[in-house]
Amino acid sequence: MTAPDAPCPCGWGEPLAGCCGRYLDGRDAPTAEALMRSRYTAFAVGDVAHLLRSWHPDTRPADLDLDPELEWKRLVVLGTDRGSPFDDTGTVEFEAHYRQAGRRGVQHEESAFVRVEGRWVYEGPTGNRVA
């Protein structure tokens, strides 16, 4: 895992411990964007437990195997809609840049988030919303 004083992979410019590390450790993210950034960080550092814990129970896979050959390089948040501490739903559009087998790639997604029992969780791409 990345050192707590290393820059957070999410790109906000803070050390991991004071940025997404607190959400990986179990603290609730205050916004949909903060949760999305923490999920990107979890992919970057290989934290499967956080990914599963922060996934909507109706869309969460039973297990998750991360590809050790995939390197997450940079996150660019393109926009958000709702998802504030006062909302119950929100979306975050982003580009997640990666390198795999020596090739660069970009995952572009608009992700849907919802509160379940007061906590933000990831539902999936916006086309896959749970009622």
C-alpha positions in Angstrom: 0.0 0.0 0.0 1.1 3.6 -0.6 2.7 5.4 2.3 0.3 7.7 4.3 2.4 10.8 3.6 2.6 10.1 -0.2 0.4 12.3 -2.4 -3.1 10.8 -2.7 -3.7 9.1 -6.0 -7.0 11.0 -6.4 -5.1 14.2 -7.4 -6.4 16.6 -4.9 -2.8 17.2 -3.9 -3.1 16.2 -0.2 -1.2 13.4 1.5 -3.0 10.1 1.3 -3.7 9.9 5.1 -5.4 13.3 5.1 -7.3 12.8 1.9 -8.8 9.5 0.7 -7.0 7.4 3.3 -9.5 8.3 5.9 -12.3 6.9 3.7 -10.4 3.8 3.0 -10.0 3.4 6.8 -13.8 3.5 7.1 -14.9 7.1 7.6 -18.0 8.1 5.6 -17.3 10.3 2.6 -19.3 13.6 2.8 -20.0 13.9 -0.9 -20.4 11.7 -3.9 -17.2 13.2 -5.4 -15.2 12.4 -2.3 -16.5 8.8 -2.4 -15.7 8.5 -6.1 -12.1 9.9 -5.5 -11.7 7.4 -2.7 -12.8 4.6 -5.0 -10.3 5.6 -7.6 -7.6 5.6 -4.9 -8.8 2.2 -3.8 -8.3 0.9 -7.3 -4.8 2.6 -7.4 -3.6 1.0 -4.2 -5.5 -2.3 -4.4 -8.0 -1.8 -1.6 -10.7 -4.3 -2.6 -12.4 -4.1 0.9 -13.1 -0.4 0.4 -14.4 -0.9 -3.1 -16.8 -3.6 -2.0 -17.9 -1.7 1.1 -18.6 1.4 -0.9 -20.7 -0.3 -3.6 -24.5 -0.4 -3.5 -25.7 -3.8 -2.2 -27.9 -4.3 -5.2 -25.1 -3.8 -7.8 -22.1 -5.0 -5.8 -20.3 -8.0 -7.2 -19.8 -11.0 -4.9 -16.1 -10.6 -5.2 -13.6 -8.4 -7.0 -10.2 -9.4 -8.5 -8.0 -6.4 -9.5 -5.6 -6.8 -12.3 -2.1 -6.4 -10.9 -0.8 -5.4 -14.4 -3.2 -2.3 -14.5 -1.6 0.9 -13.2 -3.9 3.8 -12.4 -2.0 7.0 -13.3 -4.3 10.0 -13.1 -7.9 11.0 -12.3 -9.7 13.9 -13.9 -13.1 14.9 -12.6 -15.1 16.4 -15.5 -18.2 17.4 -13.5 -20.6 16.6 -10.8 -24.4 16.9 -10.5 -25.8 17.0 -7.0 -24.0 14.7 -4.5 -23.5 17.3 -1.8 -23.7 16.6 1.9 -27.4 17.7 1.6 -28.4 15.4 -1.3 -29.4 11.8 -1.5 -28.3 11.2 -5.1 -25.5 12.4 -7.3 -23.4 11.8 -10.3 -19.7 12.3 -11.0 -18.3 12.3 -14.5 -14.6 11.4 -14.7 -11.7 10.1 -16.7 -9.4 7.6 -15.1 -6.1 7.3 -16.9 -4.2 4.0 -16.7 -1.4 2.0 -18.2 -1.6 -1.7 -19.0 0.9 -3.9 -20.8 2.8 -0.8 -21.8 -0.2 0.9 -23.4 -2.1 4.0 -22.1 -5.8 4.0 -21.7 -8.7 6.1 -20.3 -11.9 4.9 -18.6 -14.5 7.6 -19.1 -17.6 7.2 -17.0 -20.5 9.1 -15.5 -21.1 7.3 -12.2 -24.3 7.2 -10.1 -24.1 7.5 -6.3 -26.9 7.3 -3.7 -27.1 7.3 0.0 -27.9 4.0 1.7 -28.5 4.2 5.5 -27.0 7.7 5.4 -23.8 6.7 3.6 -22.8 7.5 0.0 -22.4 4.3 -2.1 -21.6 3.7 -5.8 -24.4 2.3 -7.9 -22.6 2.1 -11.2 -22.6 3.9 -14.5 -25.6 6.2 -14.8 -27.3 3.9 -17.2 -27.4 1.2 -14.5 -29.3 3.1 -11.7 -31.2 1.1 -9.1 -34.8 2.3 -9.2 
